[in-house]
Amino acid sequence: MRHHAAPAETAGRSWSAHHITNTVRVAVITLRVPASGPHVFVRGVG
């Protein structure tokens, strides 16, 4: 993945927030997979 150029400090904070958001999203999607099916997981990640 490519990110726009930014100062290291700003990029670090941005990445952290992005990583947390992705972690939460993956957790929610993972919980939904058994009920909804793998296509939801693929669509959510992709």
Order of alpha helices (4+ residues) and beta strands (2+ residues): alpha-alpha
